[in-house]
Amino acid sequence: MTVRPILALLLAGSTLSACNLAPKYVRPSGAVPATLPEGGIYPRAATDAPDVTAIGWRDFFTDERLRQVIQLGLDNNRDLRLAAANVLQARAQYRVQRADILPSISANGSATYTNTAGAAANTGGAAGGGSSTDIQYFQANVGFSAFELDLFGRLRNLSKAALEQYFATEEAQRTTRISLIAEIATAWLTLASDQEQLRLSQNTLKTFEQTLDLTRAQFRIGVASELESRQAETNYQAARNDIATLQTRIAQDQNALNLLAGTTVSADLLPAALGDGRVTRGALPANLSSDVLLRRPDVLQAEHQLVAQNANIGAARAAFFPRISLTAALGTISSGLTGLFGAGTGTYNVAPSVALPLFDAGRNKGNLDYAKASQQAAVATYEKTIQTAFREVADALAQRGTIDEQVSAQTARANAAQVAAKLSDARYRAGVDSFLVALDAQRTAYAAEQQLVTTRTSRASNLVELYRALGGGLQ
């Protein structure tokens, strides 16, 4: 038994398979400026500030309750589980595609039993008696069938495309993870903000109720008009409506948080109020180069998909060239089962075949055009993904540059409005100002406090958004 013909063909195939018809991949550039916005309203990063992308989410978020809720989401969120399943599917598809590069070797055995009938002629032309012979063959083979010699890189490019799609799916899972962390943090902060607004509305309702009781008493004794009583009731009923609305929003906030966490979040992990809204580290990234965007998982996902389309072009080009397949087997054959593996029973067969496309009604040309168009679409998608990332970071930085000033101004406004309301109420009781002035001062103070809570929420949410937009949260 000899294996040299088979080995020679395999060696020739592996030597010639260095040809690759895929275009050389060049990462697109110039879609965004080289640096992120800085100066003007945009903040300048401190030189000693750490890179946000290198900070794990457990270190970035400083509230222990929020950390526990985020961990619940990472353990139970169904979108994250779906993303993990998609990764497993893509990995399995890559393994299937990669298997075509190597021959699938199988072993088989067979036994053949044949009965041959014959006639023996007697001398003188007389009819003779018939006879039969039993023939049996036993055979065992090890080999492969229709193994394609990848001379022009068709299979290798298809395998590379599947690998890049697998990598893209992994990056999609990382994107889902980062987004989930940011969404949980934002939902938690929204709940805290609404709890703070509810507390404010409840306290304001008591103030409005006291004013309403006073004006009603004054109206009964003829000191005040019904108009003043009705105006005071307007404020009171508005605060009642705010409380009912906020109670509904808080219940909806809890439902949203439970959905993101994938389970019911216990009451001890829920915020009772917003406070100053500082539940994260406040450091800005030290590196404001737009190259930081290239590390974002969604950008990496788009790039892997672009590389996959490049490889698909190579596979489509290879379809224009001959496709060489090889079927080969090594085995043994014997007329007796006991002598199947004896000396002199070895056999082999090699059956190469070549298929050259001559006329396919434009099928291969259509496939190549489709692959090129898909590659162009992937380039546009990659560039749009980078541009979107740049805009998200720029927007977050723009808000970050002024949010502290907004909080400072709104705090001063709320304090001034509270003092004005107290002075106006005292002047009204002393008969110096009209009731309408006092009522308007109460409404202004209430609105200023509400806006202060909203601004503090925006500051906390802005840091979360900046952390997400820069690709933080993977560790």
Secondary structure, DSSP 8 states (H G I E B T S, - for coil): ---HHHHHHHHHHHHHTT---S--------SS-SB---BTTB----TT---GGGS-HHHHB--HHHHHHHHHHHHH-HHHHHHHHHHHHHHHHHHHHHGGGS--EEEEEEEEEEEEEEE---GGG----EEEEEEEEEEEEEEEEEEEE-TTSHHHHHHHHHHHHHHHHHHHHHHHHHHHHHHHHHHHHHHHHHHHHHHHHHHHHHHHHHHHHHHHHHHHTTSS-HHHHHHHHHHHHHHHHHHHHHHHHHHHHHHHHHHHHTS---GGGS-S--TT---B-----S--BGGGGGGSHHHHHHHHHHHHHHHHHHHHHHTTS-EEEEEEEEEEEESSGGGTTSTT-EEEEEEEEEE-----TTHHHHHHHHHHHHHHHHHHHHHHHHHHHHHHHHHHHHHHHHHHHHHHHHHHHHHHHHHHHHHHHHHHHTTSS-HHHHHHHHHHHHHHHHHHHHHHHHHHHHHHHHHHHTT----
